[in-house]
Amino acid sequence: MLEVRLLGQFDVGLDGAPIEMPSRPAQSLLAYLLLHPSTAHRREKLAGLLWPEATEANARNNLRHALWRVRKALETGGRDYFLTDDLTIAFDANADYWLDAAILERKVVEGGSVEELINVVAVCRGELLPGFYDEWIVLERERLQTVFERRMQLLLERLVEEQRWPEVLEWGERWIVPGHAPEPAYRALIYAHSGLSDVVSMAAVYQRCVEALRKELGVEPSEETRALYERLSRGEKAPAPPAGASFQSRYRLDSELGRGGMGIVYRAHDMLLDRAVAVKVLSPAALDTEGRARLLREARAAARLNHPNVVGVYDAGEAEGRPFIVMELVEGESLHRRRPTALPEILSVARQVCAALEHAHAHGIIHRDLKPENVLLAPDGTAKLMDFGLARSGASRHTAEGAIVGTVFYLAPE
């Protein structure tokens, strides 16, 4: 059996023996084909994906050499794990192999055992291919991180429901260790320490949550977390945790507010916190890897910001295979539809948008798609910047040289 680990490491084994594959391009090629099995990838597309800055001829030559290296490393007993012809390359999905990322993405049966969930999340030993910076890997890394977080949240909810407090503590801390600030993990720890009647540890966890969110995201704990901690601190009985994995159990969709190439936005009601929200659901046409990654970037970028001129993001997840994000509902119209004509109003909108951008830049986020359609104007004149789907970190070179992102009518000349 071929056994490959891509989460937290690059490790290949064949029939129980380790396989050396020192070539980084060969590692990237094998990883890409494994993550997209049963798909016949055109050679020119693979070459351009893995060597974006090389000429077409050099990229095709590099691809042939990398494929030869992979086959050479895996050859034993005459087995070939690849289906190739003059035009395409594919990994043979019918081969005898094991891949940690495939286990993580395995469909979780509703009502399945907690042990099954533990076996799924246990394969994740870190982010996808640490130390690799190919653009496609960055997108896959974000997508798989989202899958892992959904699985972890579901596991912790199930453990809390069954009051398995030692395991809640173990898995909650394991989610936090990588350096992220997952608020559901802190809430689970608060539940666990309350269940163990350890008030001191419960207070310590809440303080850790406050400090982590401020440091990592520049935000305060959510209303849900604060309310839970305050209720348990008063000695009240712990409420049943919300079914965060079930979109339908928490959000009721109402009328459609708008739609674009990436998604549809609905007016909705958050039944847990009893408030009106806006829910963006990824459209069927955008359900590819890039579409999912873009929606995730939007959620993560906006969640790091806490500013009166930025539309707030409250939640994100996936329902019936469709990713979604839950946002602040802003009553009003876009700047594209409602164009101010008086100079004082024009200056007010400009100042507010600049303040939102300044706040984003201070947190290392570049919007990259600033246009009237992405600015909402509330009836009181408040301007709110939204749609961070094309945002990137100021320290990142996420977009390759020569690539263009944004809306052509509003792109800066450079």
URZIKA-V794947 format. One record per backbone hydrogen bond with DSSP energy under -1.0 kcal/mol. CO is the residue of the C=O (numbers start at 1). NH is the residue of the N-H. E is the energy in kcal/mol with one decimal. If there is no record, write none. Layout:
# URZIKA-V794947
co=(CO | CO)
nh=(NH | NH)
e=(E | E)
This chain:
# URZIKA-V794947
co=(1 | 2 | 3 | 4 | 5 | 6 | 11 | 12 | 13 | 14 | 17 | 23 | 24 | 25 | 26 | 27 | 28 | 29 | 30 | 31 | 41 | 42 | 43 | 44 | 45 | 46 | 47 | 51 | 55 | 56 | 57 | 58 | 59 | 60 | 61 | 62 | 63 | 64 | 65 | 66 | 67 | 68 | 69 | 70 | 71 | 76 | 81 | 83 | 87 | 88 | 89 | 90 | 91 | 92 | 95 | 96 | 98 | 99 | 100 | 101 | 109 | 113 | 114 | 115 | 116 | 117 | 118 | 120 | 121 | 127 | 129 | 134 | 135 | 136 | 137 | 138 | 139 | 140 | 141 | 142 | 143 | 144 | 145 | 146 | 147 | 148 | 149 | 150 | 151 | 152 | 153 | 154 | 155 | 156 | 157 | 158 | 159 | 160 | 163 | 164 | 165 | 166 | 167 | 168 | 169 | 170 | 171 | 172 | 173 | 176 | 182 | 183 | 184 | 185 | 186 | 187 | 188 | 189 | 190 | 191 | 192 | 193 | 194 | 198 | 199 | 200 | 201 | 202 | 203 | 204 | 205 | 206 | 207 | 208 | 209 | 210 | 211 | 212 | 213 | 213 | 213 | 222 | 223 | 224 | 225 | 226 | 227 | 228 | 229 | 230 | 231 | 232 | 242 | 243 | 247 | 247 | 250 | 252 | 255 | 258 | 262 | 263 | 264 | 265 | 265 | 266 | 267 | 268 | 269 | 270 | 270 | 275 | 277 | 278 | 279 | 280 | 281 | 283 | 284 | 288 | 289 | 290 | 291 | 292 | 293 | 294 | 295 | 296 | 297 | 298 | 299 | 300 | 302 | 307 | 309 | 312 | 315 | 317 | 319 | 322 | 323 | 324 | 325 | 326 | 326 | 327 | 333 | 334 | 342 | 343 | 344 | 345 | 346 | 347 | 348 | 349 | 350 | 351 | 352 | 353 | 354 | 355 | 356 | 357 | 358 | 360 | 361 | 364 | 366 | 371 | 372 | 372 | 374 | 375 | 376 | 377 | 378 | 382 | 384 | 385 | 388 | 392 | 393 | 400 | 407)
nh=(15 | 98 | 13 | 100 | 11 | 129 | 5 | 19 | 3 | 17 | 14 | 27 | 28 | 29 | 30 | 31 | 32 | 33 | 34 | 35 | 89 | 46 | 47 | 48 | 49 | 50 | 51 | 54 | 59 | 60 | 61 | 62 | 63 | 64 | 65 | 66 | 67 | 68 | 69 | 70 | 71 | 72 | 73 | 74 | 75 | 79 | 92 | 90 | 43 | 85 | 41 | 83 | 38 | 95 | 97 | 2 | 4 | 103 | 104 | 105 | 112 | 117 | 118 | 119 | 120 | 121 | 122 | 123 | 124 | 8 | 132 | 138 | 139 | 140 | 141 | 142 | 143 | 144 | 145 | 146 | 147 | 148 | 149 | 150 | 151 | 152 | 153 | 154 | 155 | 156 | 157 | 158 | 159 | 160 | 161 | 162 | 164 | 163 | 165 | 168 | 169 | 170 | 171 | 172 | 173 | 174 | 175 | 176 | 177 | 179 | 186 | 187 | 188 | 189 | 190 | 191 | 192 | 193 | 194 | 195 | 196 | 198 | 197 | 202 | 203 | 204 | 205 | 206 | 207 | 208 | 209 | 210 | 211 | 212 | 213 | 214 | 215 | 216 | 217 | 218 | 219 | 226 | 227 | 228 | 229 | 230 | 231 | 232 | 233 | 234 | 236 | 235 | 244 | 246 | 250 | 251 | 271 | 269 | 267 | 265 | 283 | 260 | 281 | 257 | 258 | 279 | 254 | 277 | 252 | 274 | 275 | 270 | 268 | 327 | 266 | 325 | 264 | 286 | 287 | 292 | 293 | 294 | 295 | 296 | 297 | 298 | 299 | 300 | 301 | 302 | 303 | 304 | 305 | 310 | 385 | 328 | 326 | 324 | 322 | 319 | 282 | 317 | 280 | 314 | 315 | 278 | 377 | 338 | 346 | 347 | 348 | 349 | 350 | 351 | 352 | 353 | 354 | 355 | 356 | 357 | 358 | 359 | 360 | 361 | 362 | 365 | 364 | 394 | 392 | 374 | 335 | 375 | 386 | 335 | 384 | 333 | 381 | 378 | 376 | 311 | 391 | 366 | 396 | 403 | 410)
e=(-2.6 | -2.6 | -2.8 | -1.7 | -2.2 | -3.1 | -2.9 | -2.8 | -3.1 | -1.8 | -3.1 | -2.1 | -2.5 | -2.5 | -2.5 | -2.5 | -2.6 | -2.4 | -2.4 | -2.3 | -2.1 | -2.2 | -2.7 | -2.2 | -2.2 | -2.5 | -2.1 | -1.3 | -2.9 | -2.4 | -2.1 | -2.6 | -2.1 | -2.1 | -2.1 | -2.6 | -2.6 | -2.0 | -2.1 | -2.3 | -2.6 | -2.6 | -2.2 | -1.8 | -1.2 | -1.5 | -3.0 | -1.5 | -3.0 | -2.1 | -2.6 | -3.0 | -1.6 | -1.9 | -1.2 | -2.2 | -2.7 | -1.6 | -2.2 | -1.7 | -2.4 | -1.3 | -2.4 | -2.2 | -1.5 | -2.5 | -2.0 | -1.0 | -1.4 | -3.1 | -2.0 | -1.9 | -1.8 | -2.3 | -2.9 | -2.0 | -2.1 | -2.9 | -2.1 | -1.8 | -1.9 | -2.7 | -2.4 | -2.1 | -2.4 | -2.8 | -2.5 | -2.3 | -2.4 | -2.7 | -2.3 | -2.2 | -2.5 | -2.5 | -2.4 | -1.8 | -2.5 | -1.4 | -1.5 | -1.9 | -2.4 | -2.1 | -2.7 | -2.5 | -2.0 | -1.7 | -1.7 | -1.5 | -2.2 | -2.1 | -1.5 | -2.3 | -2.1 | -2.1 | -2.1 | -2.4 | -2.4 | -2.7 | -2.0 | -2.7 | -1.7 | -3.2 | -1.7 | -1.8 | -2.2 | -2.0 | -2.3 | -2.1 | -2.1 | -2.2 | -2.4 | -2.4 | -2.4 | -2.7 | -2.5 | -2.0 | -2.4 | -3.1 | -1.8 | -1.2 | -1.5 | -2.5 | -2.6 | -2.0 | -2.4 | -2.7 | -2.2 | -2.3 | -2.4 | -1.3 | -1.8 | -1.4 | -2.2 | -2.0 | -1.4 | -2.7 | -3.2 | -1.9 | -3.1 | -3.3 | -2.4 | -2.5 | -2.8 | -3.4 | -1.5 | -2.6 | -3.4 | -2.6 | -2.1 | -1.3 | -1.3 | -3.1 | -2.8 | -3.8 | -2.8 | -2.1 | -2.5 | -1.8 | -1.2 | -2.3 | -2.5 | -2.5 | -2.1 | -2.1 | -2.6 | -2.4 | -2.2 | -2.9 | -2.9 | -2.3 | -2.1 | -1.0 | -1.5 | -1.9 | -3.1 | -2.8 | -3.0 | -2.5 | -1.8 | -2.4 | -2.6 | -2.1 | -2.7 | -3.1 | -1.4 | -2.6 | -3.5 | -2.8 | -2.3 | -2.7 | -2.0 | -2.4 | -2.3 | -2.6 | -2.1 | -2.5 | -2.4 | -2.2 | -2.2 | -2.4 | -2.6 | -2.1 | -2.3 | -3.0 | -2.1 | -2.6 | -1.8 | -2.8 | -1.7 | -1.8 | -1.2 | -1.6 | -2.4 | -2.7 | -2.7 | -1.5 | -2.3 | -2.9 | -3.0 | -2.6 | -1.5 | -2.7 | -1.7 | -2.0 | -2.1)
